[in-house]
């Protein structure tokens, strides 16, 4: 008698890719909000009395609560409660934090007694910056929690299928948000004559992202019923806090986590300062500088899905991590020394696009590697701990870059700092490849099981 093969919702091509689009769009809107003020730095400094150090503090504030332990708690919540509860909670936090930040930036808030009171203590920051930082902190909690939730959701829906391609496409869609906001933010500010309009626009988009996650949750609930998962989490095995010891005792986990924090510390903080860097280095207007840098995520967006498909079918993930780190080192050293010597927009665009290649190689190989080295029961906690370690770097690096810029009056030292992170990331990727070869985790092997 022929065996009956049970079909699940994620076995349907249309269903699993619809689920991916829903959660990827939520991250697209989140990435837009993250960088909505990046191309407005000079305008904010003029209209709100901020300086480079204040802007650096604002940029770092996104990660402060995560560094203080929220991300670790987020991973435990994810493993205990599952992707539905955690996804809706995280997108709700993003909306709430974004709304607070918007209020802090408005012209109306500048005239209130509360703003004046905020500015009267800890004089290093104006009242507008303090409220904007508070909102950005809350948003950052939701954004990072959403990031680990999306990673676990993709690992769940694409297990044994096109996982690297799916993660690559999710990252590509999210990065399109950077391109979109660098294009739209200065134009919306110019069109409406204030810096509030682009921020409000992104707050509305985050509301749409929350709705997307609610729709995804309905689909995920149906999948769980088919799979016989009745608990809050996403596995039939019970998560225990003591299981975290398995993560901390893993040498591969530490190689991946350190590679992650070093690499992203040279990417995301750079994005905050890139528009101003191009303004100063090339002596061009704010909008033109933003238009130039907006191409950074485009090649990454185009290449990442193809690299994901390559990983699914051919492997070589550890090798891709090494190549990506080398490219990043070369680009930041060129920003430090070659571009100031040859201030040409075409040359700047070339460096920006090539840096985008690095931004394809590393994330495309990094995130699908984690399920290969971590037990599915504690996968959410593993992602959260990696993101937490990453957030430590992302919290302090913008402060260091802001201070370095203020002290030196230029971007040479900041770019050298970014390049040094690339060198250390390459060393971690080298150790990762050696350990994988010894223990056989399969980082160089394809993801699709044949």
Secondary structure by P-SEA (a helix, b strand, c coil): cbbbbbbcccccaaaaaaaaaaaaaaaaaaaaaacccccaaaaaaaaccccaaaaaaaaacccccccccaaaaaaaaaaaccaaaaaaaaaaaaaaaaaaaaaaacccccccaaaaaaacccccccaaaaaaaaaaaaaaaaaaaaaaaaaaaaaaaacccaaaaaaaaaaaaaaaaaaaaaacaaaaaaaaccaaaaaaaaaaaaaaaaaaaaaaaaaaaaaaaaacccccccccbbbbccccccccccaaaaaaaaaaaaaaaacccccccaaaaaaaaccccaaaaaaaacccaaaaaacaaaaaaaaacccaaaaaaaaaaaaaaaaaaaaaccccccccaaaaaaaaaaaaaaaaaaaaaccccccccccccaaaaaaaaaaaaaaaaaacaaaaaaaaaaaacccaaaaaaaaaaaaaaaaaaaaaaaaaaacccccccccccc
